[in-house]
Amino acid sequence: MPSIRVGNAPCSWGSLEFEGLKGKPIGYSQMLDELAGTGYAGTELGDWGFMPTDPAALEQELRRRQILLLGAFVPVALANPAAHAPGETNVLRVAKLLADVHARMKSDTPPFLVLADDNGSQPVRTQNAGRITAGQGLNAAQWGTFADGANRIAAAVRQATGLRTVFHHHGAGYVETPDEIGTFLARTDPSLVGLVFDTGHLTFAAPNSDRTAALEALDRFAGRIWYHHFKDCHPDIAARSRAEGWDYFTSVKNGVFCELGKGCVDFPAVVDWLKQRAYDGWVLVEQDVLPGMGRPKESAQRNRDYLRTLGL
């Protein structure tokens, strides 16, 4: 029978991929202890070096907590052709670690290489996250470069490791809005590149953070979604972000990505959508917080308890 299993991620404990963030995230050992202790069975890798990068050491850390490795988020500045070759090298380093750990643990779920734009590196996109206009996006030539880079890297990952690549649409990157996701998918090879669907980023990017946005996008992109991230979006904070012109990091600092069930994502309907399509895989909870924000363990517990009320 198809089943939906639930993981959580280092970003829920303040370990984000952005350079130069102030504050120190919780260490990986405490994060894994708290993740397992609050009822999750899987995690992603986090930034390179956050967890052990030796496959045997990482396997040991995961196995003793009975946690599976579900994937790794790796940013590449895909709009810049000069970034493709070094980006591929970095991605393959991560993908080989994922594949090695997967082989050692002999799990039934191969991890995903989660490819993303180099989010937060472009000032216009970072300043206007959550309210992007068409004129702030890529032109046709830039889209070609972006998609070519994604196809190239996904092909290299498959050839080197056999793993599949999913792309993560994300605030403060060049693939944020529903239409940008559609353009990206139309320009990439469906046999190489899937989508990890993030409910919170999609909702924040949609006009007025509408409650129906995630479901509409799930229907629109259903054929390319291979993996799911569960994140909520607080509509009042999103509205304030738009009204006051906050940048992406200010929005995150103010809690735009709130605990599950406290925002405007219709998670009961999203879970029904997954079950109706017999989704047999993982959902990964992500409550993006900056280092030092909130009480991650308590939030992780409340998020897990909420999903249990939905049958997960």
Phi, psi and omega in degrees: 000139176299145179220151177247120180253159191236128174238178174220175192223157179304331181297337177287348177249015175091008177264096182252163187277357187277140177283147169081010178289139179280147179096156182252127179290161173300140181295160187295326183294314177295318180301313180294320177301314183288323178299310179294321183292339179261008168102017179261151185244001180211161178211164167260171190286325190080184179302148176303125181098346176293312172258168177304141179257359171275125186302319181294318180293319180293318176304316182298317180297319181286316185296320184288346175254000181058049179241139175262152176267117188264338182169186178208133180272123181228115179276142174220135179284078190292338178286349181254109183300332179291343180273350186293313183294308177295328176297318178299317179300315180294317180298317182294325176300316180290315182299322179293324175296314178303314183294320179296314180294319178301315180297321180292321185274344177054042179281164180272003184235102176297139178288161176258144163276116184263097181276142179215164169293167176278073187300143179084002183262345180256118187303317183295316180292322181292318182292330188248016179303134183092354179209039182292137174253164183301325182289350180263008183260189181281149171273178186301317181295320179293322175299320178299315178298315182299310182293321178300319179296318179296316178298316181300312184291319179296321178295320179295321179297314181296317181294319186279328189230343186080359181279157177263152181249132172243145179261139182254107170294147194197144172298147180070018173235177183279353175237092185235310187279162176304319180292325177292322175299316179300317178296315179301313182293324179293334184262355181249161185281117182293344176278346182250322190238120172256187180238134163265120186269121181250112186296324183286314179296321178298316183291319178298325182281338184284154180304123176063016180047054185293143182297333182272355188300315184295318181294319178298319180288325175301315177296318184295321188250015188308321185291346182246359183275120180250346191202154186228135169250129178260114178219141179258166182224124182277117187294325181291320179289322176298319179294320178294322177302317180291316184293324185260000176068037179294151169277176185301315185290327176293322177297316179296317180301326181272005172087032179298329176260093189267180176297151181299137180088353180254001179245209186252003175287131181274079184295323175304319179289323178296315179296319176300319178301315180295316182292323179297333179261012177053043178298125182239084184187203186251147162246137182248118177286133174225119171241085187303123174227149175284158179307130178089354181282138167064199178234088189304319182297315180295320177295318179300320179295315180295322178297319180293318179297321179298316181294331176295328177293343178261006177090015179251000000 
